[in-house]
Every structure is written in structure tokens, then in C-alpha cells.
Amino acid sequence: MRAVIQRVTRAQVKVAGQVIGDLPAGGLLIFLAVAPGDTPETGEWMARKLAGLRIFSDEEGRMNRSVVDEGLGALVISQFTLYGDCRKGRRPSFLRAAEPEIANELYRLFCDQLAAEDVHPVPRGQFAADMAVDLLNDGPVTLIIDSP
């Protein structure tokens, strides 16, 4: 799995002009891609990692608190294009992304596991939809995390 996470003060996702996921109080915006060979255990590892990642400022302004510590949520967007390979030619190859059926199942399991790690709320995008994501990046803090 690969995740691009952004610390945000707000984020929302729309499909066909309708808001389907909203994080008005801020937290994490997570773009998640699933690779062939990923398992439910991969998703559990990633959820634990992101729930405990200390990227929110403490009283001294140091990144020392997690999304759970802050009592904030995470908007999760499935984004297979994170595995786009642009090394050859001009059109990305997506051979390193999992098949949609597997990716959708692991995406849903990841979201459920994130909630089980005490991240609340966990609004979601719509798998395989054309989505419009609106956010206000805080910091900005943006990280890329790959599963082992």
C-alpha cells in the first residue's frame, strides 16, 4: 500500500457536485493506493501507522501528536494513480496497482481499521468515481508512506 497523507484544516470530496465526504474540523486527508500482494494485514499495518503518526503540533510547536491525540478524523480517498509508473514513455503504466475488486475490498477494510484505531470520523470517497477533492493543507505537511 501507498498513502499520501496531508495534514488539513478542512477537506471534502464531491461526486457529481454532491458532497459525499466531509472533514470540516480538519485532521488527515489520506490518498490510498493498493498494490498486488497487499493483504488485510497490510491495511492493518498502514492504519496503525497513520493513526499513530505524530505530525500534529504540541504546545511547543513540535510535531509530537497524532490524529488520535487531537481527536480528529481522516478523509480517505482511493487513488490507484499513486502507483502510476512514468519512467518510460509519456503515458503512465498502472501495472503496479491492484485489480479494482481487490483494491476496493482492501480500501474498505483499511477505512474500517482506521476507525478501529480510534480515528473518528472516517469519511470516504467513492471508489472508482470521478471525484473533486477540496482541502486546505495545514503547514503544509504532506508525507508519502509505503507499507513494508
Secondary structure, 3 states (H helix, E strand, C coil): CEEEEEEEEEEEEEECCEEEEEECCCEEEEEEECCCCCCHHHHHHHHHHHHHCCCEECCCCCEEECHHHHCCEEEEEECHHHHCECCCCCCCECCCCCCHHHHHHHHHHHHHHHHHCCCCCCCECCCCCCEEEEEEEEEEEEEEEECC
